[in-house]
Amino acid sequence: MSDPAPAPPLPPSGAFMPLVSLRERKWLALAIVLMVAAVGAPLAWYKAPGYAYEVNAAIYVAPRFAKVLKSDQELEFQSNTQYLQYVEQQVRNLNRHDIALEALRQLGDYRAMWQPPGVSEHRAALRLRTAVSARAIKNTYLIGVTLGGGQAVGLAETLNTYLRVFLETVKKEDLYGSDERLADLRTRQTELAGQAGEKARRRGELGEQLGVAAFDEGAQNNPYERLLQESGVALNAARRKLAEVQAAFDAYDPGKGQASKTALDAAVAQIVANDSGLNSLKYHLWAKRGDLLNEISGLSPQHPLRAVAERKLKDLDEDVRVYAETLTTNTRNQLLEQRRTAVREARQIEQTLAAEQQKVQERASWFIGNYNEGLALAQDLKRIRTQLDALNERIDFLTLEADAPGFLRIQSAALPPDYPIGGGPKKLVALALAAAIGLGLIVPIGLDLLDKRIKTAAQVHRLLGFAPVAALLDKQEAGNRLVWGDQMRRLVLALSREERQHGAHRIALTAVKAGSGVTDLVLDLAREFALDGLRVIAVEANALKPDPRYLAKPLAPGLIDLLNGAATLDQVIVPAQGLLPDRIPVGLAVQRHLPFYDRFPPTLDPLLERYDVILLDTPPVLLSGDTEFLARYADVMLLLVSARLTRPDEIQQAARLLEKADPRVFGVIVNRLKVYQGGHYAATVQKYADSEAAARQLLQAHLDRGQSAPETAATGADAEKASRWRRAWRWFRRKPAPPSSTA
């Protein structure tokens, strides 16, 4: 089996058109350029430094604290982010007011450069810090520092003094501890040492009480765990034994019911039946009974010996009965007492084991509580010792590393300037103007990119995966008339083919949202179908917002009355008038939706006897459920997408609703497409305009030749030919029909 043919590639959307955006929003772009230039240029001129000279220096920021002879410690930043943050912090510290003030005080003879007579020290320090600028040099460990001034003399000395004061200040604040910091550290060291001693003493007491040498979470130091386990096993066994003997006693306890009494009687009967003494007694008595029966076998009932023998027989039977009853009673009592005794013994054992386990549990709880306290003390001691180690390390560091170079040092000192600098305010003004022009170009393009509404038919093609049936230009613009007419003609031809080949007589049109021009397109299609020789009628099925063009007179009956049975077809059909075709208004829609969906086929299908095509003007699919029913009823369902009005999510939602309705044929029409200079459709419109101009010239030339010839010399054929040329000329010169209101 051959592989299926790959799907054709989707066309480019055409939504990104920078030149078109600039042409459409040229006044906005111009306003932005003028506004930004009007604000930015004076501001740049005002903020530009008026320096004639500049000196530069560089500070090296080490990524780690350098080793020294006194200690082998080495500090370093934990990450590149931490290092960059430190560099940024130092860049900001360079412009601190206190540093500028101290540098000003140490300038000596050069102080007059920044503090002329009559200027306060505060204003002079502010002027100095404003003249100093610092920046981190990318991909290096350096901070570049620049100082600008109006004269070259003393500029380098000022910057070097400023940097020296800065490094001394950072040395005091960031790395090296003062006496107060050392005192605080030692005070904290004493507190932690006292806490550690107290916790160690308490841990020793607990270890002595519990009999353990160390407190470790992983150690098995609890001796009560095994006792608890063994007592638990013994207690469970005793409880099972108690349950067994209790069940055995309950099985024979007469107080538990008839079943238990019957079981006891059966067990007693079995024991009595198996009793050797009773069986021996019965054997001897039966032997005597046999002898007596032999004695009286030949005696008459009146014989005195017979009465004596019979009395002896009764005595023997009575002895057997009494012995058996006594044995039964004794056996029953013995059996019950035996099992009752077993229950008492098992219960006593269970109670004893439970009490023993309770004692072990209490002792184990005491052990565990104290052991956990010891564990907590051990953890606290570990934490305190860790803190003490950190404190000791910090104290040693501050004490021993006071003379270390630190993280910052001057990489290159400032040198006296040789030449004045160029640029100045003009450069910043030029940058401000360039920024204004850039914003003027970017904002219109950005606004069009942020506008998610559909602008081209290709966007709909890419969105839905299939090409629209037709892409109609905006007919409100006079220059689009010829192209729009050709597009309408192509649409009518496509629908006519469907009508002839597949019997698509019922064509429904809907829109994604209101105001898309469905009614305009229905009426235009009706006129085009009529020009194609087809009988067509437009049926307004939009109860949501009826259009007055369907009405011939106010309160005329319509589709709703036809469905209700209150009117006939002849009463609701409005005959064609002017540019309006035969049509059926929707009628008085009280509920804003159509009634009796099941009556549509028998009500509207008779129109097919009079007309070739029925055009259904339906409400927007996102606003009315009537459209989903009409999509199933119609042979062709066309979804109208209005350019510059509809968003992609709305199109997708409308397409999903219509796909659920499962129409026989489904298509999309994009209308009101705008023609942009240099954009889509501009070349096509221009070609049509050139063709129309050429045709007019040709017609005018023929007309001129026809008018110059003498009328008397014209034959009948020539007159007919000239008449045809005049009609064609009038057709070209006619004005397009005035635009009608949108649905």
Secondary structure, DSSP 4 states (H G I P E B T S, - for coil): -PPPPPPPPPPP-----HHHHHHHTHHHHHHHHHHHHHHHHHHHHHHS---SEEEEEEEEE-SBPPP-SS-----B-SSHHHHHHHHHHHHHHTT-HHHHHHHHHT-GGGGGGTS-TT--HHHHHHHHHHHEEEEEPTTSSEEEEEEEES-STTHHHHHHHHHHHHHHHHIIIIIS--HHHHHHHHHHHHHHHHHHHHHHHHHHHHHHHHT-S---TT----THHHHHHHHHHHHHHHHHHHHHHHHHHHHH-GGG-HHHHHHHHHHHHHHHHT-HHHHHHHHHHHHHHHHHHHHHTTS-TT-HHHHHHHHHHHHHHHHHHHHHHHHHHHHHHHHHHHHHHHHHHHHHHHHHHHHHHHHHHHHHHHHHHHHHHHHHHHHHHHHHHHHHHHHHHHHHHHHH-TTS--SEEEEE-----SS----THHHHHHHHHHHHHHHHHHHHHHHHHH--S--SHHHHHHHHSS--SEEEE-TTSGGGHHHHHHHHHHHHHHHHHHHHHH---EEEEEESSTTS-HHHHHHHHHHHHHHTT--EEEEE---SS--GGG-SSTT---HHHHHHTSS-HHHHPBPPBTTB-EEE-----SSSS---GGGHHHHHGGGGGT-SEEEEEPPPTTT-THHHHHHHHSSEEEEEEETTT--HHHHHHHHHHHHHH--SEEEEEEEEEPPPTTSTTHHHHHHHHHHHHHHHHHHHHHHHHHHHS-TTT--HHHHHHHHHHHHHHHHHHPPPPPPPPP-
